[in-house]
Amino acid sequence: TKNLWPPIIDGVTVAKGYEKAIGAALGDDLDAPVDPSAPMRWTNSGVTEGDPALPEGVEPLAAHVDAPIELARRLAQIGVVPRERGAELVSQLKTGQRLVSPEGDVWRWDGFVAAAHAPTGAARRLAERARLVDIENELEQARIDASAKRQQLETAETALKAASSAEGSAREAWRAAQREADAARERHAHAEREINRHAARKSALTEAHTRLNADRAEAESAHESATAALDELPPSLDTETRLAAVRSDIEGHRRFAAQVRAEAQALAREAELADRRLQAIIAERNQWQERRAGAASHISTIEERITEVTAERAELDNAPALFAEKRRAIIGEIEAAESGRQVAADALATAENAMAETDRAAKVSLEALSSAREATARAEERMEGARRRLADIEREIHDMLEVEPHAVAGLAEIEPGADLPPLPEIEENLEKLRRDRERLGAVNLRAEEELHEVEAQHTALTTERDDLVEAIKRLRQGIQSLNREARERLLTSFEIVNSHFKRLFVELFGGGEAALHLIESDDPLEAGLEIIAKPPGKKPQTLSLLSGGEQALTALALIFAVFLTNPSPICVLDEVDAPLDDHNVERFCNLLHEMTSSTDTRFIIITHNPITMARMNRLFGVTMAERGVSQLVSVALDEAVKILDQH
C-alpha cells in the first residue's frame, strides 16, 4: 500500500527541533497519501479568507514546515507556542484550531489537552530523515576535510623531502668545512713548528752576534793598543809584517761579522714573515671556526624543522584512520536508520492489513448492531413498563415503610434467597413493628445540625485537599522551571568552560587538543563529565590513561578554565607543580602569570620548586632558628630586585 500510494510525510520537510510538534499535531494523518485514487487521502482545499486567525503573537506551524499544498490549510490553523503559554492561550482558539509546543504538547479548541509523551512514528521518521541529511552533510564535510588533510600530507611530505635534501647538502657542506678546518689546523701546527725552529735559530744567531760584538770590541781595543804601541816603537819590518797580519785577521773578522749580521737580518725578516703568516693562519682559523659554528646552527635548525615535520606527519598519519572510523560510524548509523525505516514500513503494511480486516469486521458488526438495536428497542419498551411499576412500588414502600426498597428484605428479616413468609404472619409482624416505633418516642432533633457540621467538616477537608493539590501542582511547575533554568545555565557555563579548557590545554602542552563531554544521560543535570585529552604526538584518551604529569597539567587547565568562567578573589594551589618537570613548571608559571594579568584573583602557591619560587611576587617561609620556636620570613622579590639594581 505504501508503494502504491506514498504517504504525504514523504514530501514534508521540517525545521530541526519541530519534528515532535508536527508529529503531535497531525499524528497518523501524515500516513495518508495525496493520490486521488486512494480511498483515504489529502485533497487541496486551499486557504480561504474565512478561516479564523490564530491568537495574536502565535506563529503558525507552516512557518517551520515545507509541505505539499494539501497541508497548507491544516498547518495554517496550528500554532507553535512555548509549553508554558499553551494553557493561557487555549481559551483564544477558534473552531478547528490547535496549539502545539516544540516538545509535543497539544491544546485543542474544544478543550482537549495532550501532554508531551514519547514521539510518534511520524515524528521519529521526520527526525531520522533530518538526522540522515545531517549525516550526509557531515559525510561530505568529512570527505572535504580528508581531501584537505591529504593535500596537507602531500605538502608536508614534499617539505620533508626538501628538508631532507637541504639536510644532506648542509651535512656535506659541514663535512667539507670540517675537512678545511682540519687542513687549516694542520697548516697552523706546521707554521708553529717553523716559528719555533726559526725562533731557536734566531736565538743562536743572537748569541753569536753578541759574542762577535764582544770579540770585535776586544779586537778594536787591541788594535788601538797595538796602534799606540806601534806609534811609539820605531818602524821595523817585523812589526809591519805582524801589523799586516793583524789587519788581515781584523778584516776577516769584519767580513764574518757582516755575514753574521746579514744572516741575523735575514732571520729577523723570516721571523717577521712567519709572525705575519701565523696571524693570517689564526685569522683564517677563526673564520673557519665561525663558519663551523654557523654550519652547526644551520644543521640544528634543519634538525628541529625535520622533527616538527616528522611530528606533523605522525599526526597526519592518524587522520585517515580517524576519518575512516568516523565514516564507518556514519555508515553504521545510516544502515541502522535504513533498517529502522524498513521495520517501520513493514509495521505500517501489517497495520494497514489489520485495518482492512477491521473494516470488514466493522461491517459485520454494523449489521449485528442494527438487529441488536431493534431487539433493544423492544426490550426498552418492556423495561420502561417494568420501571414505572417499580417506581410505583418504591413510592408505596417510602410512604408506608419509610425505608429504601433495598432495605425492605432486611427490615423483614428475610435472608437473601429464602422463601417469603405467609401474608398473615407478615401483617402481624408489621403491626408489632408499628407499635414498637410508637413506643420509641420523638426522633433526634439535632440530626440535621450534626449533618450540617459533618458537611462543613467535609467541605473544609475537601478545600484543604484541593489547596494541597494546587500547591503540589505549583511546586512541580516551580521545580520544572528551576530545572529548565539550571539546564540552560549549566549548558552555557559548560560551553564557556570547555572553550577555556581547550585553549589552556594547548598553551600548557604546547599543542594537542582536549575537550569536555557530558556522558551517561541526555539530561545535563544528571549527566557525568568525561575529559578527553590528546597531548602532542598521542591519540585521544581519557584522563585516567595519561601519565602523572599529563594528568596534573590537564587538571590545572580545567581548574583555570573554571576560574576564567567564574573568578574568585583567592585561589590556593598546594604543590600542584610537584609531578611536573622543569619545562612544564615554566609553562605552568607562564599560565599563572597570564591568569593574574587577566583576572583579579590572588594566587597563594605552596611549593618546594625553586623555579616557581623565582616567578612569585612575594615569598613567605617558615624558619626555626631555635628548637621549638618557628618564625615567619617574608621577602618581596620585586623590591629585592630593585634594591639589587641600585647597588
C-alpha positions, 0 to 999 in steps of 0.5 A, spaced: 500 500 500 505 504 501 508 503 494 502 504 491 500 510 494 506 514 498 504 517 504 504 525 504 510 525 510 514 523 504 514 530 501 514 534 508 520 537 510 521 540 517 525 545 521 530 541 526 527 541 533 519 541 530 519 534 528 515 532 535 510 538 534 508 536 527 508 529 529 503 531 535 499 535 531 497 531 525 499 524 528 497 518 523 494 523 518 501 524 515 500 516 513 495 518 508 497 519 501 495 525 496 493 520 490 486 521 488 485 514 487 486 512 494 480 511 498 483 515 504 487 521 502 489 529 502 485 533 497 487 541 496 482 545 499 486 551 499 486 557 504 480 561 504 479 568 507 474 565 512 478 561 516 479 564 523 486 567 525 490 564 530 491 568 537 495 574 536 503 573 537 502 565 535 506 563 529 503 558 525 506 551 524 507 552 516 512 557 518 517 551 520 514 546 515 515 545 507 509 541 505 505 539 499 499 544 498 494 539 501 497 541 508 497 548 507 490 549 510 491 544 516 498 547 518 495 554 517 490 553 523 496 550 528 500 554 532 507 553 535 507 556 542 512 555 548 509 549 553 508 554 558 503 559 554 499 553 551 494 553 557 493 561 557 492 561 550 487 555 549 481 559 551 483 564 544 482 558 539 477 558 534 473 552 531 478 547 528 484 550 531 490 547 535 496 549 539 502 545 539 509 546 543 516 544 540 516 538 545 509 535 543 504 538 547 497 539 544 491 544 546 485 543 542 479 548 541 474 544 544 478 543 550 482 537 549 489 537 552 495 532 550 501 532 554 508 531 551 509 523 551 514 519 547 514 521 539 510 518 534 512 514 528 511 520 524 515 524 528 521 519 529 521 518 521 521 526 520 527 526 525 531 520 522 530 523 515 533 530 518 538 526 522 540 522 515 541 529 511 545 531 517 549 525 516 550 526 509 552 533 510 557 531 515 559 525 510 561 530 505 564 535 510 568 529 512 570 527 505 572 535 504 576 535 510 580 528 508 581 531 501 584 537 505 588 533 510 591 529 504 593 535 500 596 537 507 600 530 507 602 531 500 605 538 502 608 536 508 611 530 505 614 534 499 617 539 505 620 533 508 623 531 502 626 538 501 628 538 508 631 532 507 635 534 501 637 541 504 639 536 510 644 532 506 647 538 502 648 542 509 651 535 512 656 535 506 657 542 506 659 541 514 663 535 512 667 539 507 668 545 512 670 540 517 675 537 512 678 545 511 678 546 518 682 540 519 687 542 513 687 549 516 689 546 523 694 542 520 697 548 516 697 552 523 701 546 527 706 546 521 707 554 521 708 553 529 713 548 528 717 553 523 716 559 528 719 555 533 725 552 529 726 559 526 725 562 533 731 557 536 735 559 530 734 566 531 736 565 538 743 562 536 744 567 531 743 572 537 748 569 541 753 569 536 752 576 534 753 578 541 759 574 542 762 577 535 760 584 538 764 582 544 770 579 540 770 585 535 770 590 541 776 586 544 779 586 537 778 594 536 781 595 543 787 591 541 788 594 535 788 601 538 793 598 543 797 595 538 796 602 534 799 606 540 804 601 541 806 601 534 806 609 534 811 609 539 816 603 537 820 605 531 818 602 524 821 595 523 819 590 518 817 585 523 812 589 526 809 591 519 809 584 517 805 582 524 801 589 523 799 586 516 797 580 519 793 583 524 789 587 519 788 581 515 785 577 521 781 584 523 778 584 516 776 577 516 773 578 522 769 584 519 767 580 513 764 574 518 761 579 522 757 582 516 755 575 514 753 574 521 749 580 521 746 579 514 744 572 516 741 575 523 737 580 518 735 575 514 732 571 520 729 577 523 725 578 516 723 570 516 721 571 523 717 577 521 714 573 515 712 567 519 709 572 525 705 575 519 703 568 516 701 565 523 696 571 524 693 570 517 693 562 519 689 564 526 685 569 522 683 564 517 682 559 523 677 563 526 673 564 520 673 557 519 671 556 526 665 561 525 663 558 519 663 551 523 659 554 528 654 557 523 654 550 519 652 547 526 646 552 527 644 551 520 644 543 521 640 544 528 635 548 525 634 543 519 634 538 525 628 541 529 624 543 522 625 535 520 622 533 527 616 538 527 615 535 520 616 528 522 611 530 528 606 533 523 606 527 519 605 522 525 599 526 526 597 526 519 598 519 519 592 518 524 587 522 520 585 517 515 584 512 520 580 517 524 576 519 518 575 512 516 572 510 523 568 516 523 565 514 516 564 507 518 560 510 524 556 514 519 555 508 515 553 504 521 548 509 523 545 510 516 544 502 515 541 502 522 536 508 520 535 504 513 533 498 517 529 502 522 525 505 516 524 498 513 521 495 520 517 501 520 514 500 513 513 493 514 509 495 521 505 500 517 503 494 511 501 489 517 497 495 520 494 497 514 492 489 513 489 489 520 485 495 518 482 492 512 480 486 516 477 491 521 473 494 516 470 488 514 469 486 521 466 493 522 461 491 517 459 485 520 458 488 526 454 494 523 449 489 521 449 485 528 448 492 531 442 494 527 438 487 529 441 488 536 438 495 536 431 493 534 431 487 539 433 493 544 428 497 542 423 492 544 426 490 550 426 498 552 419 498 551 418 492 556 423 495 561 420 502 561 413 498 563 417 494 568 420 501 571 414 505 572 411 499 576 417 499 580 417 506 581 410 505 583 412 500 588 418 504 591 413 510 592 408 505 596 414 502 600 417 510 602 410 512 604 408 506 608 415 503 610 419 509 610 425 505 608 429 504 601 426 498 597 433 495 598 432 495 605 425 492 605 428 484 605 432 486 611 427 490 615 423 483 614 428 479 616 428 475 610 435 472 608 437 473 601 434 467 597 429 464 602 422 463 601 417 469 603 413 468 609 405 467 609 401 474 608 398 473 615 404 472 619 407 478 615 401 483 617 402 481 624 409 482 624 408 489 621 403 491 626 408 489 632 413 493 628 408 499 628 407 499 635 414 498 637 416 505 633 410 508 637 413 506 643 420 509 641 418 516 642 420 523 638 426 522 633 433 526 634 432 533 633 439 535 632 440 530 626 440 535 621 445 540 625 450 534 626 449 533 618 450 540 617 457 540 621 459 533 618 458 537 611 462 543 613 467 538 616 467 535 609 467 541 605 473 544 609 477 537 608 475 537 601 478 545 600 484 543 604 485 537 599 484 541 593 489 547 596 494 541 597 493 539 590 494 546 587 500 547 591 503 540 589 501 542 582 505 549 583 511 546 586 512 541 580 511 547 575 516 551 580 521 545 580 520 544 572 522 551 571 528 551 576 530 545 572 529 548 565 533 554 568 539 550 571 539 546 564 540 552 560 545 555 565 549 549 566 549 548 558 552 555 557 557 555 563 559 548 560 560 551 553 564 557 556 568 552 560 570 547 555 572 553 550 577 555 556 579 548 557 581 547 550 585 553 549 589 552 556 590 545 554 594 547 548 598 553 551 600 548 557 602 542 552 604 546 547 599 543 542 594 537 542 587 538 543 582 536 549 575 537 550 569 536 555 563 531 554 557 530 558 556 522 558 551 517 561 544 521 560 541 526 555 539 530 561 545 535 563 543 535 570 544 528 571 549 527 566 557 525 568 563 529 565 568 525 561 575 529 559 578 527 553 585 529 552 590 528 546 597 531 548 602 532 542 604 526 538 598 521 542 591 519 540 585 521 544 584 518 551 581 519 557 584 522 563 585 516 567 590 513 561 595 519 561 601 519 565 602 523 572 604 529 569 599 529 563 594 528 568 596 534 573 597 539 567 590 537 564 587 538 571 590 545 572 587 547 565 580 545 567 581 548 574 583 555 570 578 554 565 573 554 571 576 560 574 576 564 567 568 562 567 567 564 574 573 568 578 574 568 585 578 573 589 583 567 592 585 561 589 590 556 593 594 551 589 598 546 594 604 543 590 600 542 584 607 543 580 610 537 584 609 531 578 611 536 573 618 537 570 622 543 569 619 545 562 612 544 564 613 548 571 615 554 566 609 553 562 605 552 568 608 559 571 607 562 564 599 560 565 599 563 572 602 569 570 597 570 564 591 568 569 593 574 574 594 579 568 587 577 566 583 576 572 583 579 579 584 573 583 590 572 588 594 566 587 597 563 594 602 557 591 605 552 596 611 549 593 618 546 594 620 548 586 625 553 586 623 555 579 616 557 581 619 560 587 623 565 582 616 567 578 612 569 585 611 576 587 612 575 594 615 569 598 613 567 605 617 561 609 617 558 615 624 558 619 626 555 626 632 558 628 631 555 635 628 548 637 621 549 638 620 556 636 618 557 628 618 564 625 615 567 619 620 570 613 617 574 608 621 577 602 618 581 596 622 579 590 620 585 586 623 590 591 629 585 592 630 586 585 630 593 585 634 594 591 639 589 587 639 594 581 641 600 585 647 597 588 
